[in-house]
């Protein structure tokens, strides 16, 4: 599904380059926000004490903090992956459309790469 959504954005960028550029800048910002969230959640999980063994007979209305943290991590990871895929597909389109790659996008890409390294 994420791949198809990214393909749609790439097609839109061919017809409307300025909209594609705006989307890339917003997606890179979202990428950074999700990366920060993943890092903070990972630190929280790493610093928490060892989890208690799971009870085999737990009521459905009881919340397990480890599960909610894992679900939150998965949500951020999925969003990060979708943003990265869309940006990647759009970056391949920009050299072929009028105006090329905007300097604001290049600057934002280097910011994101710096966080990943």
PyMOL CGO cylinders between C-alpha atoms (Angstrom):
from pymol import cmd
from pymol.cgo import CYLINDER

trace = [
    CYLINDER, 0.00, 0.00, 0.00, 2.82, 2.41, 0.85, 0.3, 1, 1, 1, 1, 1, 1,
    CYLINDER, 2.82, 2.41, 0.85, 4.50, 1.72, -2.47, 0.3, 1, 1, 1, 1, 1, 1,
    CYLINDER, 4.50, 1.72, -2.47, 1.32, 2.47, -4.38, 0.3, 1, 1, 1, 1, 1, 1,
    CYLINDER, 1.32, 2.47, -4.38, 0.79, 5.70, -2.45, 0.3, 1, 1, 1, 1, 1, 1,
    CYLINDER, 0.79, 5.70, -2.45, 4.38, 6.73, -3.19, 0.3, 1, 1, 1, 1, 1, 1,
    CYLINDER, 4.38, 6.73, -3.19, 3.85, 5.95, -6.88, 0.3, 1, 1, 1, 1, 1, 1,
    CYLINDER, 3.85, 5.95, -6.88, 0.79, 8.21, -6.87, 0.3, 1, 1, 1, 1, 1, 1,
    CYLINDER, 0.79, 8.21, -6.87, 2.83, 11.05, -5.35, 0.3, 1, 1, 1, 1, 1, 1,
    CYLINDER, 2.83, 11.05, -5.35, 5.52, 10.54, -7.98, 0.3, 1, 1, 1, 1, 1, 1,
    CYLINDER, 5.52, 10.54, -7.98, 2.91, 10.76, -10.74, 0.3, 1, 1, 1, 1, 1, 1,
    CYLINDER, 2.91, 10.76, -10.74, 1.45, 13.92, -9.19, 0.3, 1, 1, 1, 1, 1, 1,
    CYLINDER, 1.45, 13.92, -9.19, 4.93, 15.43, -9.00, 0.3, 1, 1, 1, 1, 1, 1,
    CYLINDER, 4.93, 15.43, -9.00, 5.37, 14.91, -12.74, 0.3, 1, 1, 1, 1, 1, 1,
    CYLINDER, 5.37, 14.91, -12.74, 2.22, 16.91, -13.46, 0.3, 1, 1, 1, 1, 1, 1,
    CYLINDER, 2.22, 16.91, -13.46, 2.56, 19.41, -10.60, 0.3, 1, 1, 1, 1, 1, 1,
    CYLINDER, 2.56, 19.41, -10.60, 6.25, 19.78, -9.69, 0.3, 1, 1, 1, 1, 1, 1,
    CYLINDER, 6.25, 19.78, -9.69, 5.71, 22.47, -7.07, 0.3, 1, 1, 1, 1, 1, 1,
    CYLINDER, 5.71, 22.47, -7.07, 3.25, 20.26, -5.18, 0.3, 1, 1, 1, 1, 1, 1,
    CYLINDER, 3.25, 20.26, -5.18, 5.76, 17.41, -5.30, 0.3, 1, 1, 1, 1, 1, 1,
    CYLINDER, 5.76, 17.41, -5.30, 8.46, 19.64, -3.86, 0.3, 1, 1, 1, 1, 1, 1,
    CYLINDER, 8.46, 19.64, -3.86, 6.20, 20.79, -1.02, 0.3, 1, 1, 1, 1, 1, 1,
    CYLINDER, 6.20, 20.79, -1.02, 5.27, 17.18, -0.27, 0.3, 1, 1, 1, 1, 1, 1,
    CYLINDER, 5.27, 17.18, -0.27, 8.94, 16.15, -0.10, 0.3, 1, 1, 1, 1, 1, 1,
    CYLINDER, 8.94, 16.15, -0.10, 9.78, 18.93, 2.35, 0.3, 1, 1, 1, 1, 1, 1,
    CYLINDER, 9.78, 18.93, 2.35, 6.80, 18.01, 4.56, 0.3, 1, 1, 1, 1, 1, 1,
    CYLINDER, 6.80, 18.01, 4.56, 7.65, 14.30, 4.33, 0.3, 1, 1, 1, 1, 1, 1,
    CYLINDER, 7.65, 14.30, 4.33, 11.26, 14.91, 5.31, 0.3, 1, 1, 1, 1, 1, 1,
    CYLINDER, 11.26, 14.91, 5.31, 10.05, 16.86, 8.35, 0.3, 1, 1, 1, 1, 1, 1,
    CYLINDER, 10.05, 16.86, 8.35, 7.73, 13.99, 9.26, 0.3, 1, 1, 1, 1, 1, 1,
    CYLINDER, 7.73, 13.99, 9.26, 10.61, 11.57, 8.72, 0.3, 1, 1, 1, 1, 1, 1,
    CYLINDER, 10.61, 11.57, 8.72, 12.71, 13.47, 11.25, 0.3, 1, 1, 1, 1, 1, 1,
    CYLINDER, 12.71, 13.47, 11.25, 9.86, 13.60, 13.76, 0.3, 1, 1, 1, 1, 1, 1,
    CYLINDER, 9.86, 13.60, 13.76, 9.23, 9.86, 13.48, 0.3, 1, 1, 1, 1, 1, 1,
    CYLINDER, 9.23, 9.86, 13.48, 12.93, 9.10, 13.73, 0.3, 1, 1, 1, 1, 1, 1,
    CYLINDER, 12.93, 9.10, 13.73, 13.12, 11.15, 16.93, 0.3, 1, 1, 1, 1, 1, 1,
    CYLINDER, 13.12, 11.15, 16.93, 10.07, 9.33, 18.31, 0.3, 1, 1, 1, 1, 1, 1,
    CYLINDER, 10.07, 9.33, 18.31, 11.59, 5.93, 17.50, 0.3, 1, 1, 1, 1, 1, 1,
    CYLINDER, 11.59, 5.93, 17.50, 14.84, 6.87, 19.19, 0.3, 1, 1, 1, 1, 1, 1,
    CYLINDER, 14.84, 6.87, 19.19, 13.12, 8.14, 22.35, 0.3, 1, 1, 1, 1, 1, 1,
    CYLINDER, 13.12, 8.14, 22.35, 10.84, 5.09, 22.54, 0.3, 1, 1, 1, 1, 1, 1,
    CYLINDER, 10.84, 5.09, 22.54, 13.84, 2.81, 22.06, 0.3, 1, 1, 1, 1, 1, 1,
    CYLINDER, 13.84, 2.81, 22.06, 15.71, 4.56, 24.87, 0.3, 1, 1, 1, 1, 1, 1,
    CYLINDER, 15.71, 4.56, 24.87, 12.65, 4.26, 27.10, 0.3, 1, 1, 1, 1, 1, 1,
    CYLINDER, 12.65, 4.26, 27.10, 12.40, 0.54, 26.39, 0.3, 1, 1, 1, 1, 1, 1,
    CYLINDER, 12.40, 0.54, 26.39, 16.14, 0.03, 26.92, 0.3, 1, 1, 1, 1, 1, 1,
    CYLINDER, 16.14, 0.03, 26.92, 16.12, 1.87, 30.25, 0.3, 1, 1, 1, 1, 1, 1,
    CYLINDER, 16.12, 1.87, 30.25, 13.03, 0.13, 31.62, 0.3, 1, 1, 1, 1, 1, 1,
    CYLINDER, 13.03, 0.13, 31.62, 13.46, -2.83, 33.96, 0.3, 1, 1, 1, 1, 1, 1,
    CYLINDER, 13.46, -2.83, 33.96, 13.12, -6.33, 32.59, 0.3, 1, 1, 1, 1, 1, 1,
    CYLINDER, 13.12, -6.33, 32.59, 9.52, -7.09, 31.71, 0.3, 1, 1, 1, 1, 1, 1,
    CYLINDER, 9.52, -7.09, 31.71, 7.52, -9.36, 33.94, 0.3, 1, 1, 1, 1, 1, 1,
    CYLINDER, 7.52, -9.36, 33.94, 6.67, -12.75, 32.47, 0.3, 1, 1, 1, 1, 1, 1,
    CYLINDER, 6.67, -12.75, 32.47, 3.40, -12.66, 30.57, 0.3, 1, 1, 1, 1, 1, 1,
    CYLINDER, 3.40, -12.66, 30.57, 0.45, -14.06, 32.37, 0.3, 1, 1, 1, 1, 1, 1,
    CYLINDER, 0.45, -14.06, 32.37, -1.28, -16.76, 30.42, 0.3, 1, 1, 1, 1, 1, 1,
    CYLINDER, -1.28, -16.76, 30.42, -4.67, -15.84, 31.80, 0.3, 1, 1, 1, 1, 1, 1,
    CYLINDER, -4.67, -15.84, 31.80, -4.97, -12.11, 31.43, 0.3, 1, 1, 1, 1, 1, 1,
    CYLINDER, -4.97, -12.11, 31.43, -8.22, -10.23, 31.10, 0.3, 1, 1, 1, 1, 1, 1,
    CYLINDER, -8.22, -10.23, 31.10, -8.81, -8.45, 27.81, 0.3, 1, 1, 1, 1, 1, 1,
    CYLINDER, -8.81, -8.45, 27.81, -9.35, -5.07, 29.49, 0.3, 1, 1, 1, 1, 1, 1,
    CYLINDER, -9.35, -5.07, 29.49, -5.90, -5.09, 31.15, 0.3, 1, 1, 1, 1, 1, 1,
    CYLINDER, -5.90, -5.09, 31.15, -3.34, -3.03, 29.25, 0.3, 1, 1, 1, 1, 1, 1,
    CYLINDER, -3.34, -3.03, 29.25, 0.19, -4.24, 28.79, 0.3, 1, 1, 1, 1, 1, 1,
    CYLINDER, 0.19, -4.24, 28.79, 2.61, -1.29, 28.59, 0.3, 1, 1, 1, 1, 1, 1,
    CYLINDER, 2.61, -1.29, 28.59, 5.11, -3.30, 26.54, 0.3, 1, 1, 1, 1, 1, 1,
    CYLINDER, 5.11, -3.30, 26.54, 2.48, -4.01, 23.91, 0.3, 1, 1, 1, 1, 1, 1,
    CYLINDER, 2.48, -4.01, 23.91, 1.43, -0.37, 23.64, 0.3, 1, 1, 1, 1, 1, 1,
    CYLINDER, 1.43, -0.37, 23.64, 5.07, 0.69, 23.31, 0.3, 1, 1, 1, 1, 1, 1,
    CYLINDER, 5.07, 0.69, 23.31, 5.64, -1.95, 20.62, 0.3, 1, 1, 1, 1, 1, 1,
    CYLINDER, 5.64, -1.95, 20.62, 2.53, -0.81, 18.77, 0.3, 1, 1, 1, 1, 1, 1,
    CYLINDER, 2.53, -0.81, 18.77, 3.67, 2.81, 18.97, 0.3, 1, 1, 1, 1, 1, 1,
    CYLINDER, 3.67, 2.81, 18.97, 7.12, 1.85, 17.66, 0.3, 1, 1, 1, 1, 1, 1,
    CYLINDER, 7.12, 1.85, 17.66, 5.54, -0.04, 14.76, 0.3, 1, 1, 1, 1, 1, 1,
    CYLINDER, 5.54, -0.04, 14.76, 3.34, 2.95, 13.91, 0.3, 1, 1, 1, 1, 1, 1,
    CYLINDER, 3.34, 2.95, 13.91, 6.34, 5.27, 13.78, 0.3, 1, 1, 1, 1, 1, 1,
    CYLINDER, 6.34, 5.27, 13.78, 8.40, 2.75, 11.81, 0.3, 1, 1, 1, 1, 1, 1,
    CYLINDER, 8.40, 2.75, 11.81, 5.64, 2.30, 9.24, 0.3, 1, 1, 1, 1, 1, 1,
    CYLINDER, 5.64, 2.30, 9.24, 5.22, 6.04, 8.84, 0.3, 1, 1, 1, 1, 1, 1,
    CYLINDER, 5.22, 6.04, 8.84, 8.98, 6.51, 8.56, 0.3, 1, 1, 1, 1, 1, 1,
    CYLINDER, 8.98, 6.51, 8.56, 9.15, 3.80, 5.89, 0.3, 1, 1, 1, 1, 1, 1,
    CYLINDER, 9.15, 3.80, 5.89, 6.28, 5.34, 3.92, 0.3, 1, 1, 1, 1, 1, 1,
    CYLINDER, 6.28, 5.34, 3.92, 7.84, 8.79, 4.02, 0.3, 1, 1, 1, 1, 1, 1,
    CYLINDER, 7.84, 8.79, 4.02, 11.24, 7.43, 2.98, 0.3, 1, 1, 1, 1, 1, 1,
    CYLINDER, 11.24, 7.43, 2.98, 9.71, 5.49, 0.10, 0.3, 1, 1, 1, 1, 1, 1,
    CYLINDER, 9.71, 5.49, 0.10, 7.71, 8.47, -1.17, 0.3, 1, 1, 1, 1, 1, 1,
    CYLINDER, 7.71, 8.47, -1.17, 10.68, 10.85, -0.91, 0.3, 1, 1, 1, 1, 1, 1,
    CYLINDER, 10.68, 10.85, -0.91, 12.91, 8.36, -2.70, 0.3, 1, 1, 1, 1, 1, 1,
    CYLINDER, 12.91, 8.36, -2.70, 10.48, 7.96, -5.57, 0.3, 1, 1, 1, 1, 1, 1,
    CYLINDER, 10.48, 7.96, -5.57, 9.96, 11.70, -5.86, 0.3, 1, 1, 1, 1, 1, 1,
    CYLINDER, 9.96, 11.70, -5.86, 13.69, 12.43, -5.79, 0.3, 1, 1, 1, 1, 1, 1,
    CYLINDER, 13.69, 12.43, -5.79, 14.05, 10.19, -8.86, 0.3, 1, 1, 1, 1, 1, 1,
    CYLINDER, 14.05, 10.19, -8.86, 11.45, 12.28, -10.67, 0.3, 1, 1, 1, 1, 1, 1,
    CYLINDER, 11.45, 12.28, -10.67, 12.80, 15.78, -9.94, 0.3, 1, 1, 1, 1, 1, 1,
    CYLINDER, 12.80, 15.78, -9.94, 15.76, 15.72, -12.34, 0.3, 1, 1, 1, 1, 1, 1,
    CYLINDER, 15.76, 15.72, -12.34, 13.30, 15.02, -15.19, 0.3, 1, 1, 1, 1, 1, 1,
    CYLINDER, 13.30, 15.02, -15.19, 10.82, 17.80, -14.43, 0.3, 1, 1, 1, 1, 1, 1,
    CYLINDER, 10.82, 17.80, -14.43, 11.02, 21.55, -14.84, 0.3, 1, 1, 1, 1, 1, 1,
    CYLINDER, 11.02, 21.55, -14.84, 13.01, 23.22, -12.07, 0.3, 1, 1, 1, 1, 1, 1,
    CYLINDER, 13.01, 23.22, -12.07, 14.91, 20.13, -10.97, 0.3, 1, 1, 1, 1, 1, 1,
    CYLINDER, 14.91, 20.13, -10.97, 15.66, 19.56, -7.30, 0.3, 1, 1, 1, 1, 1, 1,
    CYLINDER, 15.66, 19.56, -7.30, 15.11, 22.62, -5.12, 0.3, 1, 1, 1, 1, 1, 1,
    CYLINDER, 15.11, 22.62, -5.12, 17.97, 23.70, -2.85, 0.3, 1, 1, 1, 1, 1, 1,
    CYLINDER, 17.97, 23.70, -2.85, 15.60, 23.60, 0.15, 0.3, 1, 1, 1, 1, 1, 1,
    CYLINDER, 15.60, 23.60, 0.15, 15.03, 19.90, -0.53, 0.3, 1, 1, 1, 1, 1, 1,
    CYLINDER, 15.03, 19.90, -0.53, 18.76, 19.19, -0.83, 0.3, 1, 1, 1, 1, 1, 1,
    CYLINDER, 18.76, 19.19, -0.83, 19.36, 20.99, 2.46, 0.3, 1, 1, 1, 1, 1, 1,
    CYLINDER, 19.36, 20.99, 2.46, 16.57, 19.04, 4.19, 0.3, 1, 1, 1, 1, 1, 1,
    CYLINDER, 16.57, 19.04, 4.19, 17.89, 15.75, 2.76, 0.3, 1, 1, 1, 1, 1, 1,
    CYLINDER, 17.89, 15.75, 2.76, 21.33, 16.46, 4.22, 0.3, 1, 1, 1, 1, 1, 1,
    CYLINDER, 21.33, 16.46, 4.22, 19.72, 17.21, 7.60, 0.3, 1, 1, 1, 1, 1, 1,
    CYLINDER, 19.72, 17.21, 7.60, 17.96, 13.84, 7.52, 0.3, 1, 1, 1, 1, 1, 1,
    CYLINDER, 17.96, 13.84, 7.52, 21.09, 12.00, 6.40, 0.3, 1, 1, 1, 1, 1, 1,
    CYLINDER, 21.09, 12.00, 6.40, 23.01, 13.64, 9.23, 0.3, 1, 1, 1, 1, 1, 1,
    CYLINDER, 23.01, 13.64, 9.23, 20.48, 12.27, 11.74, 0.3, 1, 1, 1, 1, 1, 1,
    CYLINDER, 20.48, 12.27, 11.74, 20.73, 8.79, 10.25, 0.3, 1, 1, 1, 1, 1, 1,
    CYLINDER, 20.73, 8.79, 10.25, 24.52, 8.75, 10.48, 0.3, 1, 1, 1, 1, 1, 1,
]
cmd.load_cgo(trace, "trace")
